[in-house]
Amino acid sequence: MCSNTCLIEAIELLAQKTYGIRSYANAFPEALDQARRDHIEMIEALRASRRDDLIALARRHLKPSQEAYIRAYERRFGDSNQAVMILAATES
């Protein structure tokens, strides 16, 4: 679908870095359904060059995974401050 090898490599690297975080939210069928709808909306925003909509959609799309990861971390370790720091490291 894309001939831009730099973009492909960047997407693959980010997918690897965030796999653990995404897997927490994707454990629920309703979350997967919402993710599919989000992806469709993001593709539509891309095709229509609606940058601001795409940014808002992407932020909304990422939030459930982040929240699910923090909840799981707190259940396992108690303190979410370390989880927030881990999430911040994956964003850079």
C-alpha positions as CSV (number, residue, x, y, z in Angstrom):
1,M,0.0,0.0,0.0
2,C,2.9,2.4,0.7
3,S,6.2,2.6,-1.1
4,N,7.8,4.9,1.5
5,T,10.3,2.6,3.2
6,C,11.1,5.2,5.9
7,L,7.4,5.5,6.9
8,I,7.0,1.7,6.9
9,E,10.0,1.3,9.1
10,A,8.8,4.0,11.5
11,I,5.3,2.5,11.7
12,E,6.8,-1.0,12.4
13,L,9.1,0.3,15.1
14,L,6.3,2.1,16.8
15,A,4.0,-0.9,16.5
16,Q,6.7,-3.0,18.3
17,K,7.2,-0.5,21.0
18,T,3.5,-0.1,21.8
19,Y,2.3,-3.7,21.4
20,G,2.2,-4.4,25.1
21,I,0.2,-1.3,25.8
22,R,-2.3,-1.9,22.9
23,S,-2.8,-5.5,23.9
24,Y,-4.4,-4.5,27.3
25,A,-7.3,-2.6,25.6
26,N,-7.7,-5.1,22.7
27,A,-8.6,-7.9,25.1
28,F,-12.2,-6.8,25.0
29,P,-14.4,-7.2,21.9
30,E,-16.1,-3.8,22.3
31,A,-12.7,-2.2,22.4
32,L,-11.7,-3.9,19.2
33,D,-14.9,-2.8,17.5
34,Q,-14.3,0.8,18.6
35,A,-10.7,0.6,17.3
36,R,-11.9,-0.5,13.9
37,R,-14.4,2.4,13.8
38,D,-11.6,4.7,14.8
39,H,-9.3,3.5,12.1
40,I,-12.0,4.0,9.5
41,E,-12.6,7.5,10.7
42,M,-8.9,8.3,10.7
43,I,-8.5,7.0,7.1
44,E,-11.5,9.2,6.0
45,A,-9.9,12.2,7.7
46,L,-6.6,11.4,6.0
47,R,-8.2,11.1,2.6
48,A,-10.1,14.4,3.1
49,S,-6.9,16.2,4.4
50,R,-8.7,17.0,7.7
51,R,-5.6,17.4,9.8
52,D,-7.3,18.7,12.9
53,D,-9.9,15.9,12.8
54,L,-7.1,13.3,12.4
55,I,-5.2,14.6,15.4
56,A,-8.3,14.6,17.6
57,L,-9.3,11.1,16.4
58,A,-5.8,9.7,17.0
59,R,-5.7,11.1,20.5
60,R,-9.2,9.7,21.3
61,H,-8.2,6.4,19.8
62,L,-5.0,6.0,21.9
63,K,-6.6,7.0,25.2
64,P,-8.4,3.6,26.1
65,S,-5.2,1.6,25.6
66,Q,-3.3,4.0,27.9
67,E,-6.0,3.9,30.5
68,A,-6.2,0.1,30.4
69,Y,-2.5,-0.2,30.7
70,I,-2.4,2.1,33.8
71,R,-5.3,0.1,35.4
72,A,-3.5,-3.2,34.8
73,Y,-0.2,-1.8,36.1
74,E,-2.0,-0.5,39.3
75,R,-3.6,-3.9,39.8
76,R,-0.3,-5.6,39.6
77,F,2.1,-3.1,41.2
78,G,-0.1,-0.6,43.0
79,D,1.5,2.7,42.0
80,S,0.6,4.2,38.6
81,N,3.3,6.9,38.6
82,Q,5.8,4.3,37.2
83,A,3.3,3.3,34.5
84,V,2.9,6.9,33.4
85,M,6.6,7.2,33.1
86,I,6.8,4.1,31.0
87,L,4.1,5.3,28.7
88,A,5.8,8.7,28.4
89,A,9.0,6.9,27.3
90,T,7.2,5.0,24.6
91,E,5.8,8.2,23.2
92,S,9.3,9.6,22.5
